[in-house]
Amino acid sequence: MLRELDQIEQARRAPAERASGSEGQLIAAAGSDDLADVAGSLADKRSSAVLVAVEQGQALVHVRTDARALRHKIERYRDVDTRRGAPANEPLVTRIEDLRIPTLADLSLREFTEDDIAPGESYWVELWTRGGRLDTSQTRARVREEMRWLAALGGHQGVPSRFEGVERDIYLARLTGDVLGALPGLVPEVYEVHLAPRVRLVEALLRGEAAADPQAEVEEPPPNAAVVAVHDTGTSSQHPYLRPVLQGTGSVVPGEPDVADRHGHGTKMAGIAVYPDYLQGIAEGTLRAQNRLVSVRLIPTPRHGPADDDPELWAARTENSVVVAEELARDTTVVHSLSVGAPNERGLRTAWSIGVDQLAWNDSNGRVIVVAAGNMPDHRLATHAEDYPVANLGEPICQPAQAWNALTVGGFTALTGPAAEGTGTYPPALAPAGGISPYASTDVGGAGRPIKPEIVKEAGNTAPDDGLPNVGAEHLSLWTTSHRHVRGELSTPTWATSPAAAAAAADLAILAQRHPSLGPSALRALYVHSARWTPAMMEQFCDRKDRLRAVGYGVPNLQTASSADSNRPVFIYEGRLAPGARQAQMLRIPLPDQVLNDHPETRVQLAITLTYFVEPTDILLGRRYAGGRLKWEVQGPAETEEQLRRRINALAAGSTSDNDRSSGYGWTVGQQLRGRGTLQHDYVELTASELAGDRLLAIYPILGWWEDRDTTKDLAIPFAVVVSVDFGSEDIDLYAAIEASTPVVIEI
């Protein structure tokens, strides 16, 4: 092992001396069962070793000062015995299977290798370096100078643009293949390198002609209306349907300060965000605006803005766009809508998704950001019935839709009717009513990943024939505002998950206007609480895991989310919980015995939704992406309060699996699947007699990376929980019986 360290030091010394003296990185490989212990030992706080990443059986370690920290451990293993007679540091040294210098494939997490790059070619890359807001200003300044020097090797002067993460700084630089190949030795402070993403509009370009229609009257939104901020290609601010509701416009695209929408995508999304019932309003001659609008140009105009070859740090640009939008909205509640993305074949976290998570965390204050899941590429759209919906399961959602804190919106369709007059003759629609939209992509799935998308909204249908998908059929698409209004074309069709996301943002803004006292977490909880699977979804995806990664929790219902009823009382609670305190909160939900026992065999649906935001980290250390996490459990029908406390303690401590500790209820989603993300929704149908009697709802913490730092270990997570008891069509006044009662909070 010591000889291997000597060889590593000799191999890297020359290129490393220019950058950081004698610092460097090592790869320490270990068996999967031993990896966590090895990683923890290598990142000894008393030494100079810094753990960079743990991924697929390897611990990527940044070791300073000629690997002396690790060398000292190995020498003690060779020369010193413990009091028990075992070699010192035996648990660490005997588990290390290999030591070597990292390669470009290691730093890119196998995104690309040295063989994938040409020495003389230039590549735009993201360089993930030591830094972040938790590091010192001196260290960050030193790394910034290293990035200036590295960029100069690629022929560029000045400091590359930078996005500030929590524990990493991310730079955008253009480097030659020669520089990239030598990168592991040139600048050891570069911990990861990724090809800069090429961003695309989530919706495909329209192929049909826009429709001219008689101009409808516009009924302005209520004075207390919330704002939907559309981050897109700008907007046609003089459109007669948008001008009365447009509160402000801006641009964050360098070299393109104007906001005129020459592409059309942003104008389409603006119409969806303001007029959820657009087509009905056009038919009636009156468009009733539900929200106010702010439009920020996030995407350059093709062939008008910066060159297509010039990528951007989309995390930083999105951050700027959100700041501009909220300045334009002033003191009004804002829901942010993002219908753009970039490919993300492996589904891993990216700089952009981390940026969205950081924006939504918002220093624990929360922020509602709605993101489109992304679409099937045209060449992969199903063209025959036997290909649908299997094809959808093979197309992963785009970045930044994998962000934990974003509300990710996929697509379903209810548009299956015959072609309307003037739309031409089309074959039958491919998707059944209530099925997944043929345009919609799905999550890659896997243990530990949040459920994505969380919900689905209308995304349109196709009518394939003779191997052609026939996209954009007018009777199978949504309708919205057109950027060609100066030609008299006020309306145009749109489809895919772009308008689905904009429609969800519109709903959330309406909820914010109707319930102005609710915070961002509570708005998300109330909206997703109304989501249910359609019969078509149940038939299409018999496997529950496939159903969740295809359509999430299903289709939300704004009317259900906005109100309660006498036979459907709804509880909303907003609280805070500090994972480091290792305490749970118990909410006592009043469920009157008398009313429920008077209707013992009546079917009742109990639904619970928990939402919160996590503070992300940029470091790839297993599943410790969140500063802290929360989960929920309910007291079972035959479970005492003391038994519930013991069950929660076991779950929080990780001493048992979720399957081993069940409440006794047959939850629809289930404990293991629902608890993976920041939005946890589940429901169960049972008889009234099984539900009678007050129930304790436990909100308990799961420790994350916060516990590793003194400055973060005491931080608290704000959360919201929604509980409803639904008697369906039964005329039972449960609300009156519990009106005087309120949930009681019990600290344990």
Secondary structure, DSSP 8 states (H G I E B T S, - for coil): -HHHHHHHHHHHHHHHHHHHTT-EEEEEEE-TTTHHHHHHHHT-TTSSEEEEEEETTEEEEEE-TTTHHHHHHHHHHHH-B-TTS-BTTHHHHTTEEEEE---HHHHTTTS--GGGS-TT-EEEEEEEEE--TTS-HHHHHHHHHHHHHHHHHTT--S---EEE-SSEEEEEEEEEHHHHHHHHHH-TTEEEEEE----EESS----S--B-----EEE---TT--EEEEEES---TT-TTTGGGEEEEEE-STT------SSSHHHHHHHHHH-TTHHHHHHHTEEE--SEEEEEE-S--TTTSS-TT----HHHHHHHHHHHHHHHHTTS-EEEEE-EEB--TT----HHHHHHHHHHHGGGT---EEEE--B--GGGS--SGGGTTGGGGGSB--BTTT-SSSEEEEEEE-------TTS------SS-TTEE-TTB-B----TT---SSSEEEE------BTTB--TT-GGGSEEEE-TTGGGT--EEEE-SHHHHHHHHHHHHHHHHHH-TT--HHHHHHHHHHT-B--HHHHHH--SHHHHHHHHTT-B--HHHHH--BTTB-EEEEEEEE-GGGT--EEEEE---HHHHHTSTT-EEEEEEEEEE---B-SSEETTTTBSEEEEEEE--TT--HHHHHHHHHHHHHTSS-GGGS--S---SS-HHHHTTSSEEEEEEEEEHHHH-S-EEEEEEEEE-GGGG-TTTTT--EEEEEEEEEE-TT----HHHHHTT---EEEE-
